[in-house]
Amino acid sequence: MTSTPFATSDRNNRLAPFGWLTALMFACTFALLLASNPGRAEGALPETVQAGSLLLRMATGYQVATAVDTDVDMQINGLVARVSVRQSFLNTGADWAEGVYVFPLPEQAAVDHMRLHIGERFIEGEIREKEAARQEYEAARAAGKRASLVEQQRPNLFTTAVANIAPGETVIVEIEYLEDLRYEDGKFSLRFPMTLTPRYMPGTSLPDRQGNGWSADTSQVADASLISPPMVARAKDQNASLHISLNAGMPLDIIASRYHPITVKEQSGRYDIQLKSPSVPLDHDFELVWRPIIGSEPQAMVFTETVNDVPYYLLMVMPPAGEPDASYAMPREMIFIIDTSGSMHGTSIAQAKRALQRALQGLRATDEFNVIAFSSDSVPLFRQSMPVDARSLSLAEQFVAGLEAEGGTEMRGALELALHKLPDESHLRQVIFITDGAVGNEEELFSLIGERLGQGRLFTIGIGSAPNSWFMRKAAEVGRGSFTMISALNEVGEKMDRLFEKIEQPQVTNITVDWPGGVIAQSYPSVVPDLYAGEPVLVKARIGGPIDGAGTIRISGNTLHGAWQHELSLSSAGSEQHSGEQSEREQSIGVAALWARARIADLLDAGRRGRDADEVRGAVTATALAHHLVSQYTSLVAVDKTPARASSDPLRRDQVANRMAWGQSAEAIFGFPATATNARELLTTGFAWLLAAFMLMLVTTPRRSSRHVLVA
């Protein structure tokens, strides 16, 4: 039998459309895959674990061989917490490994120690300028020596790298930091972040990258690849245990954990606190709250530490409590900004909408208001702020009810829209910013707030189980407002009501701190901000010049009811003051490091306001080196002297993943094109492939014919 070349049968003609469909479906799938996986890297392999390859492979079951578990131990005395975080790196693979782990810490943490534990031995970390520390680490890694490097990427975001972990070996990196507690509304609190919300990286992609994250470095976030670790929804590892020893220095009425069940044992005024479970997933911030018995609340606390014959002080003073006076309340222009980006998907958007609905209920008839929702774009409810009446409130309620979380986190546009014109002099502008703070361009936004806010005030509401707390706190500080964290729906009513009580008017303004004659004090904050109801004056100081033990510090300010002042005796350091009573002077370990951390933050603020960059860098570096602190310009490095890996043995690099925060959806965050830095380029590439496939289909697919060609 012979056949005629190029002949087609009826069967082939019937199958041709399915070939088109297959090609079209393949092209569409490939285009969507490119567009919806923002961190995809060209040629990424498991050995390199570059960019988004880890994300993609984890989605299909691939996991790195390096596992990390965390043990946290907190020692709390008075206003200071000393915290140890032990990260256990276990190499479950067959090759030598380097583990790289990006993790959060409290935004006010003063990281001052690191130890590398290898079996029974440990190596104490040394502070170095950042580039020198990195070079020392990389040289040790290449030489096969076990080494560890701890770097700060943001005040609340750090990286630990551990080199040359043998197959089956566990290496422990212990990090220690100091933190002062938050005291507000008669309660002390401490928050320990356990994971992070993936951050949006605006700007165009840069050709080179510094790190292995899912995002490329961009024109607006130059270190995006360093702060975008892979995220996984589930992991058998990535758990934490936690133990707290609390010496409050006063009898307590309540000790509670907002989000994790705990056990509490008391002995001789000290409290031993542990999680009820041996360990918990690293997917939700831990927060501990304790309240003194009524009548024993501290009115003032003074702590001191002397280092190299230099005394350092930590002061806390509570202004007098007073009821808001309605006669002083001027009309307000309330601008509500709500984040509806993909990272807010799930429980976060529910919390944000409920918080905004509660805020709308707190408006007064004399106020004006507007609502701005933002994700990839910003959408205002009204063209300009409108008077509060039944119609405007009804429109606002409908607007809020219809909000959904999707897209990127373009905060700048929303802030510019809110602050594009000066407020009416008859109204006090107050901006309520509801967000998880999941952005990488924080500094740019702080500068924008400082430049555009004018005489207004900005209040931040941190939403979700793992918000960017540094952004929330610093944005409120720059905006001369306050910040509130809401991590559960049942907190919305309580916390929003309390916020609106505060913002009726500042409680104390024009605060000054006067030291005894002859005393030279370097104190921070350099300008004490206005305080709202329930907030204390908190000052950290380094003292020079002759000190009179009987000297008195005078803190004064203005309240709605007149001038106010409070005096503290230097001899009362290490004590709380209740009705004028004072205890003996004590040394409080950590006060000097907390002062140094506050000085570094103040220097960086000055740089944002225009101070010479080289001068700021030099002063920050000198302060951090003197106090052994990790900072923007200094790192901790530890190197074992004995090589463990032969130079001929391969070294695998593992970028350890973080758990997705509780209530968040990886699909919602990473599945929307606008959530990624290079989404536009990837989306364009995807459609180019789609067009190419369509053109190929037109050229190569045989035309249908009514003629039947017989095969003889």
C-alpha positions in Angstrom: 0.0 0.0 0.0 1.1 3.5 -0.8 0.1 6.9 0.7 -0.1 10.3 -0.7 2.2 12.8 1.0 0.6 15.7 3.1 -2.8 14.1 3.0 -5.0 14.4 6.0 -7.8 12.2 7.0 -11.2 13.1 8.5 -9.9 11.9 11.9 -6.9 14.3 11.7 -9.1 17.1 10.7 -11.4 16.4 13.7 -8.4 16.4 16.1 -6.8 19.6 14.8 -9.0 21.9 16.9 -8.0 20.0 20.0 -4.4 20.7 19.0 -5.2 24.4 18.9 -6.9 24.1 22.3 -4.0 22.3 23.8 -1.5 24.9 22.5 -3.7 27.7 23.7 -4.3 26.2 27.2 -0.5 25.6 27.5 0.3 29.2 26.6 -2.3 30.6 28.9 -1.2 28.4 31.8 2.5 29.4 31.2 1.6 33.1 31.0 -0.5 32.9 34.2 2.3 31.0 36.0 4.8 33.6 35.1 2.5 36.4 36.1 1.4 34.9 39.4 4.8 33.8 40.7 6.6 37.0 41.3 9.8 35.6 42.6 10.6 33.2 39.8 14.3 33.2 38.9 15.8 32.2 35.6 17.6 28.8 35.8 17.0 28.5 39.5 18.1 25.1 40.8 17.7 23.4 44.2 21.5 23.6 44.7 21.4 27.4 44.4 18.0 28.0 45.9 17.9 31.4 44.2 14.9 33.7 44.1 11.5 32.1 43.9 12.7 28.5 43.0 12.3 27.5 46.6 8.8 28.9 46.7 7.8 27.0 43.5 9.4 23.7 44.6 7.9 23.9 48.1 4.5 24.2 46.5 5.1 20.8 45.0 6.6 19.2 48.0 10.3 20.3 47.8 11.8 21.4 51.1 15.4 22.4 51.9 17.3 20.0 54.1 18.1 22.6 56.8 15.5 22.8 59.5 15.3 25.5 62.2 13.6 25.4 65.6 13.6 28.2 68.1 13.8 28.3 71.9 13.1 31.7 73.6 14.0 32.6 77.2 13.1 35.9 78.7 14.3 37.4 82.0 12.2 40.5 82.8 13.2 42.9 85.6 11.3 46.1 86.1 11.3 47.9 82.7 14.0 45.8 81.0 13.8 42.4 79.4 16.9 40.3 78.5 15.9 37.8 75.9 17.8 34.8 74.5 16.8 33.3 71.2 18.4 29.9 70.4 18.0 28.9 66.7 18.8 25.2 66.1 20.0 24.5 62.5 19.7 20.8 61.7 21.1 19.5 58.4 19.0 16.6 57.4 20.6 16.3 53.9 23.6 14.3 52.6 25.8 17.3 51.8 27.5 20.0 53.9 25.1 22.9 54.2 24.9 26.6 54.8 21.7 27.8 56.3 20.4 31.3 55.8 17.4 32.4 57.9 15.6 35.8 57.8 13.6 36.3 61.0 11.8 39.1 62.9 12.7 40.6 66.3 11.0 43.4 68.3 11.7 46.7 66.6 13.3 48.2 69.7 15.6 45.2 70.3 19.2 46.0 71.2 21.0 42.9 69.9 24.3 42.7 71.7 25.4 39.0 71.9 25.7 36.0 69.7 27.2 32.6 70.4 27.8 29.7 68.0 27.3 26.4 69.7 29.0 23.3 68.2 28.5 20.3 70.4 29.7 21.2 73.9 31.8 24.1 72.6 30.7 27.6 71.9 32.3 30.6 70.1 31.4 34.1 71.2 30.5 36.5 68.4 32.4 39.7 67.9 31.0 43.0 66.7 32.5 44.3 63.4 31.6 46.9 60.8 29.1 45.3 58.5 31.4 44.8 55.5 34.3 43.5 57.6 32.1 41.0 59.3 30.7 39.7 56.0 34.2 39.3 54.6 35.4 37.4 57.7 32.3 35.1 57.4 32.8 34.5 53.7 36.5 33.7 54.2 35.6 31.2 56.9 32.9 29.6 54.8 35.3 29.1 51.9 37.9 27.6 54.2 35.5 25.0 55.5 35.3 26.5 59.0 32.0 26.6 60.9 30.9 30.2 61.2 27.9 32.4 61.9 26.9 35.9 60.9 24.0 38.0 62.3 23.0 41.0 60.3 20.3 43.6 60.7 18.2 44.3 57.6 15.6 46.4 59.4 15.3 47.4 63.1 12.8 44.5 63.4 14.3 42.1 60.7 17.5 40.2 61.0 19.4 37.4 59.1 21.4 34.6 60.6 23.8 32.7 58.3 25.5 29.5 59.5 28.2 27.9 57.3 29.5 24.4 57.1 26.9 22.3 58.9 27.8 18.6 58.5 25.2 16.1 57.3 23.1 15.1 60.3 24.6 17.8 62.5 22.8 20.4 64.6 24.5 23.8 65.1 22.9 26.3 67.5 23.1 30.1 67.1 22.2 31.9 70.3 21.2 35.6 70.0 20.6 37.9 72.9 18.9 41.2 73.0 17.7 43.8 75.4 14.3 45.6 75.2 12.4 48.1 77.3 8.8 47.2 78.0 5.7 49.1 76.9 3.6 50.6 79.7 0.3 52.1 78.7 -3.2 52.4 80.2 -2.0 50.9 83.5 -0.6 47.7 81.9 2.8 46.4 80.9 3.3 44.4 77.8 5.9 42.7 75.7 5.5 41.3 72.1 7.7 38.7 70.5 7.3 38.4 66.7 7.4 34.8 65.5 7.1 35.3 61.7 6.7 38.0 59.1 4.2 39.1 56.5 5.7 39.0 53.0 6.6 42.6 52.1 5.6 44.4 48.9 8.6 45.7 47.0 7.8 48.7 44.8 10.0 50.0 42.0 11.6 48.5 38.9 13.9 45.4 39.1 17.7 45.9 39.3 20.0 43.7 37.3 22.0 42.5 40.3 20.8 41.0 43.6 22.3 40.9 47.0 20.4 38.0 48.5 18.4 34.8 47.7 14.9 36.1 48.4 11.9 35.7 46.1 12.1 39.4 45.1 14.6 41.1 42.9 16.3 44.2 44.4 14.5 47.3 43.1 15.0 50.9 42.5 12.9 51.7 45.6 14.0 48.8 47.8 17.6 48.2 47.0 17.8 45.2 49.4 14.5 43.5 48.5 16.3 40.2 47.9 17.6 40.2 51.5 14.2 40.8 53.1 12.0 38.4 51.1 12.5 34.9 52.5 10.4 32.1 51.1 7.2 31.4 52.9 5.4 28.1 53.5 1.9 27.4 54.7 2.8 24.3 56.7 6.0 22.9 58.1 6.9 20.0 60.4 9.7 22.1 61.8 9.6 25.9 62.4 8.3 25.6 66.0 9.1 27.6 69.1 9.3 27.0 72.8 9.1 29.9 75.3 9.9 30.5 78.9 9.6 33.8 80.9 10.9 34.7 84.3 9.1 37.9 85.4 10.2 40.1 88.3 7.8 43.0 88.1 8.8 44.6 91.3 5.2 45.1 92.4 2.2 42.9 93.1 0.3 41.9 90.0 -3.5 41.6 89.4 -3.4 39.9 86.0 -0.9 38.1 83.8 -2.3 37.1 80.4 -1.2 36.0 77.0 -3.4 37.4 74.3 -2.9 34.7 71.6 -1.2 31.7 73.2 -2.3 29.6 76.2 0.2 29.8 79.1 0.8 28.5 82.6 1.9 30.8 85.4 3.5 29.9 88.7 4.3 32.5 91.4 7.0 32.2 94.1 8.1 35.1 96.3 6.9 37.8 94.0 8.5 36.3 90.9 6.5 34.6 88.2 7.5 31.6 86.0 5.6 31.6 82.7 5.6 29.0 80.0 3.5 28.0 77.0 0.9 25.3 77.8 2.1 23.3 74.8 5.8 22.2 74.7 6.1 24.2 71.4 4.0 26.2 69.1 4.1 27.0 65.3 6.1 30.1 64.4 3.0 31.7 62.8 1.6 34.2 65.3 3.2 37.0 67.4 3.3 36.2 71.1 2.2 39.0 73.5 2.3 39.0 77.3 0.4 41.6 79.3 0.5 42.1 83.1 -1.3 44.7 85.3 -0.4 45.8 88.8 -2.9 45.6 91.6 -5.0 48.8 91.7 -3.2 51.3 94.0 0.2 49.8 93.3 0.6 51.2 89.7 4.0 53.0 89.3 3.9 56.8 89.0 7.6 56.9 88.2 10.5 54.5 87.7 14.2 55.2 87.6 16.9 52.7 86.6 20.6 53.2 86.2 23.7 51.3 85.0 27.3 52.4 85.1 29.6 51.3 82.3 33.3 52.4 82.3 32.5 54.9 85.0 29.7 56.5 82.9 26.2 56.4 84.4 23.2 55.7 82.2 19.6 56.3 83.2 16.2 55.0 82.2 13.3 57.2 83.4 9.6 56.6 83.2 7.0 59.1 84.6 3.2 58.9 84.3 1.5 62.3 83.8 -1.6 62.9 85.8 -4.7 61.2 84.5 -7.5 63.5 83.5 -10.9 63.2 81.8 -11.1 64.7 78.3 -12.7 68.1 78.3 -15.3 68.4 75.5 -15.0 72.2 75.5 -11.4 71.9 74.3 -12.3 69.4 71.5 -12.0 71.3 68.2 -13.6 69.9 65.0 -11.6 67.3 63.2 -10.9 66.2 59.6 -10.7 62.5 60.0 -9.1 60.7 57.0 -9.2 56.9 57.2 -6.7 54.9 55.1 -7.4 51.2 54.8 -5.1 48.6 53.3 -6.9 46.2 51.0 -3.8 44.5 49.4 -3.3 40.8 49.0 -1.4 40.5 52.3 -4.6 41.6 54.1 -6.5 38.6 52.7 -8.3 36.4 55.2 -8.7 37.4 58.9 -6.7 40.6 58.5 -9.2 42.3 56.1 -12.0 41.3 58.4 -10.2 42.9 61.4 -9.5 46.0 59.3 -13.0 46.5 58.1 -14.5 46.0 61.6 -11.9 48.5 63.0 -12.9 51.1 60.3 -16.6 50.5 60.9 -16.0 51.1 64.6 -14.1 54.3 63.8 -16.9 55.6 61.7 -19.2 55.2 64.7 -16.9 57.4 66.7 -17.2 60.4 64.4 -18.8 63.6 65.8 -21.3 65.8 64.1 -18.8 68.6 63.9 -16.2 66.5 62.1 -15.5 66.0 58.4 -14.2 62.7 57.0 -13.1 60.6 54.1 -12.1 57.0 53.5 -9.3 55.9 51.1 -8.8 52.2 50.2 -5.6 51.2 48.6 -3.9 48.2 47.1 -2.2 48.5 43.7 -4.2 51.8 43.3 -5.8 54.2 45.7 -9.6 54.7 45.7 -11.1 57.6 47.8 -14.8 57.4 48.9 -15.2 61.2 48.3 -13.3 63.7 46.2 -12.7 65.6 49.4 -13.6 65.3 53.0 -17.3 65.5 53.7 -19.4 66.6 56.7 -20.6 63.8 59.0 -24.3 63.2 58.3 -26.7 60.3 57.8 -26.0 60.2 54.0 -22.2 60.3 54.1 -22.1 57.7 56.9 -24.4 55.4 54.9 -22.2 55.7 51.8 -19.1 55.0 53.9 -20.7 51.9 55.5 -21.5 50.6 52.0 -18.1 51.4 50.7 -16.4 49.6 53.6 -18.7 46.6 53.4 -17.7 46.0 49.7 -13.9 46.1 50.3 -11.9 43.0 49.4 -8.2 42.2 49.7 -6.2 41.8 46.5 -3.3 43.4 44.7 -0.1 45.1 45.8 0.6 47.5 48.7 1.2 50.9 47.0 1.1 53.0 50.2 2.6 56.1 48.8 -0.3 56.9 46.5 -2.8 56.6 49.4 -0.7 58.9 51.7 -0.3 61.5 48.9 -4.0 61.4 48.2 -4.7 61.9 51.9 -2.2 64.8 52.3 -2.3 66.4 48.9 -3.8 69.7 50.3 -3.5 71.7 53.4 -6.3 71.1 56.0 -8.8 73.8 56.8 -7.5 75.8 59.8 -10.9 75.3 61.5 -10.3 71.5 61.6 -7.6 69.4 63.2 -6.5 66.8 60.6 -6.1 63.3 62.0 -5.2 60.4 59.7 -6.0 56.9 60.8 -3.9 54.4 58.9 -5.1 50.8 59.1 -2.6 48.3 57.6 -0.3 45.3 58.2 2.7 47.5 57.2 3.9 44.8 54.7 6.2 47.1 52.7 9.9 47.2 52.0 10.2 51.0 51.3 9.6 52.1 54.9 12.1 54.9 54.9 10.6 56.5 51.8 7.2 56.5 53.5 8.5 58.0 56.7 10.0 60.9 54.8 6.7 61.4 52.9 4.8 61.5 56.2 7.2 64.0 57.7 7.2 66.3 54.7 3.4 66.3 54.0 1.6 65.9 57.3 2.0 69.5 58.4 0.2 70.2 61.7 -1.9 67.0 61.4 -1.5 63.8 63.3 -1.1 60.2 62.0 -2.3 57.2 64.1 -1.4 53.7 62.9 -3.4 50.5 63.5 -1.4 47.4 63.0 -3.6 44.6 61.7 -3.0 40.8 61.6 -1.1 38.1 63.4 2.4 39.3 62.3 2.3 43.0 61.3 5.4 45.1 60.5 5.6 46.6 63.9 8.6 48.8 63.1 6.7 50.5 60.4 3.6 50.9 62.6 5.6 52.5 65.5 7.9 54.7 63.5 5.1 56.0 61.2 3.1 57.0 64.2 6.2 58.6 65.8 7.0 60.6 62.7 3.3 61.5 62.5 3.2 62.7 66.2 0.4 60.1 66.9 0.2 56.7 68.5 0.1 53.1 67.4 -2.3 50.3 68.2 -2.0 46.6 67.4 -5.1 44.5 66.6 -4.5 40.8 66.0 -7.9 39.3 66.7 -11.5 40.2 65.9 -12.5 40.2 69.6 -10.0 43.1 70.3 -11.4 45.5 67.8 -14.1 47.1 69.9 -11.9 47.5 73.0 -8.9 48.9 71.2 -10.7 51.2 68.8 -12.7 52.7 71.6 -9.6 53.3 73.6 -7.9 54.9 70.6 -10.7 57.4 70.1 -10.5 58.3 73.7 -6.9 59.1 73.2 -7.1 61.2 70.1 -9.7 63.5 71.5 -6.7 65.7 72.4 -3.1 65.2 73.6 -2.8 64.8 77.3 0.6 66.5 77.8 2.4 68.8 75.4 5.7 70.9 75.4 7.5 68.3 77.6 10.9 69.2 78.9 13.4 67.3 81.1 15.7 69.4 83.3 18.7 67.8 85.0 20.5 69.1 88.1 22.9 71.9 87.8 26.3 70.9 86.4 25.0 67.6 84.9 25.5 67.2 81.2 22.9 64.8 79.8 22.7 63.1 76.3 19.0 62.1 76.4 16.7 60.4 73.9 14.3 61.1 72.4 16.0 64.4 71.9 12.6 66.0 71.7 10.0 64.3 73.9 6.8 64.0 71.8 3.3 65.0 72.9 1.6 62.3 75.0 -1.9 60.8 74.8 -4.0 59.6 77.7 -2.4 56.6 79.4 1.1 57.1 77.9 4.2 57.7 80.1 7.2 60.0 79.5 10.1 57.6 78.7 13.6 59.0 78.6 17.0 57.3 78.2 20.1 59.3 79.2 23.9 59.2 79.5 25.2 61.5 82.2 28.4 63.6 82.1 29.8 66.1 84.6 29.7 66.0 88.4 26.7 64.1 89.9 25.1 65.1 93.1 23.6 62.0 94.7 20.8 64.2 96.0 20.2 65.9 92.7 16.7 66.1 91.3 15.4 65.7 87.7 12.4 67.8 86.9 10.0 66.7 84.1 7.3 69.3 83.1 4.7 70.0 80.5 1.3 71.5 79.7 -2.0 69.8 80.1 -5.5 70.9 79.3 -5.9 71.9 82.9 -2.6 73.8 83.3 1.1 73.3 83.8 2.3 70.0 85.2 5.6 68.8 86.6 7.1 65.8 88.4 10.4 65.5 90.3 12.7 62.5 90.5 15.6 62.0 92.8 18.8 60.5 91.2 19.2 58.5 94.4 16.0 56.6 93.6 17.5 54.8 90.6 16.5 51.2 90.5 13.1 51.7 92.0 9.5 52.5 91.4 7.9 55.4 93.2 4.5 55.0 94.8 3.2 58.0 96.7 6.7 59.4 97.1 8.2 56.2 98.6 11.6 55.2 97.3 13.7 52.0 97.5 17.4 51.6 97.5 19.5 52.5 94.5 20.2 49.4 92.3 22.1 48.7 89.1 19.9 47.6 86.2 21.9 45.7 83.6 21.1 46.8 80.1 20.2 50.4 80.5 23.4 51.5 78.7 22.6 49.3 75.7 19.1 50.6 75.5 20.4 54.2 75.6 22.8 53.3 72.7 19.9 51.8 70.7 17.8 55.0 71.3 20.8 57.1 70.2 21.2 55.1 67.0 17.5 55.5 66.2 17.7 59.3 66.8 20.8 59.6 64.5 19.0 57.7 61.7 16.0 60.0 62.1 18.3 63.0 61.8 19.7 61.5 58.6 16.1 61.2 57.2 15.6 64.9 58.0 18.8 65.9 56.0 21.8 65.4 58.3 25.0 64.5 56.4 24.9 60.7 55.5 28.6 60.1 56.2 28.3 61.9 59.5 25.3 59.8 60.5 27.0 56.6 59.4 30.1 57.4 61.4 28.2 58.2 64.6 26.0 55.1 64.4 29.0 52.9 63.8 30.9 54.3 66.7 28.0 54.0 69.1 27.2 50.4 68.0 30.9 49.3 68.2 31.3 50.9 71.6 28.2 49.1 73.0 28.6 45.8 71.0 25.3 46.3 69.1 24.1 45.0 65.8 22.9 47.9 63.7 22.4 49.1 60.1 26.2 49.4 59.8 27.5 46.7 62.2 27.1 42.9 62.5 28.1 40.0 64.8 30.3 37.3 63.5 31.7 34.1 65.1 34.3 31.8 63.5 35.6 28.4 64.6 39.3 28.2 64.1 39.4 24.6 63.0 38.3 23.7 59.4 35.6 21.1 59.3 34.8 20.7 55.6 37.4 19.8 53.0 37.5 22.4 50.3 36.8 19.6 47.7 33.4 18.8 49.4 30.4 20.6 47.9 28.5 23.1 50.1 24.8 23.5 49.6 23.1 26.8 50.4 19.6 26.6 52.0 17.4 29.7 52.3 15.2 28.6 55.2 11.6 29.4 54.8 9.3 31.2 57.2 5.8 30.1 58.1 3.0 32.1 56.7 1.4 34.1 59.4 -1.8 32.7 60.9 -4.9 33.7 58.9 -3.0 34.6 55.7 -3.2 33.0 52.3 -0.1 32.4 50.3 -2.2 32.2 47.2 -3.7 35.7 47.9 -0.3 37.3 48.6 1.7 35.7 45.8 -1.1 35.0 43.4 -1.8 38.6 42.4 0.5 40.2 39.8 0.7 43.5 41.6 2.0 42.0 44.8 5.4 41.4 43.2 8.2 43.7 42.3 8.6 42.6 38.7 5.0 41.6 38.1 4.5 43.9 35.2 7.6 42.5 33.4 6.5 39.0 34.1 3.0 39.6 33.0 4.2 41.2 29.7 6.4 38.1 29.2 3.5 35.8 29.8 1.3 37.5 27.2 4.2 37.5 24.8 4.4 33.8 25.1 0.6 33.6 24.6 0.8 35.7 21.4 3.7 33.6 20.1 1.8 30.4 20.7 -1.3 31.8 18.9 0.8 32.9 15.9 2.4 29.4 15.8 -1.0 27.8 15.9 -2.1 29.9 12.8 1.0 29.0 10.8 1.3 25.3 11.5 -2.3 24.0 11.9 -3.7 22.4 8.7 -6.8 24.1 7.2 -10.1 22.2 7.3 -11.4 20.9 4.0 -14.6 19.3 2.8 -12.6 17.1 0.4 -11.9 13.5 1.4 -8.5 12.2 0.4 -8.4 8.5 0.0 -5.4 6.5 1.0 -4.7 3.6 -1.4 
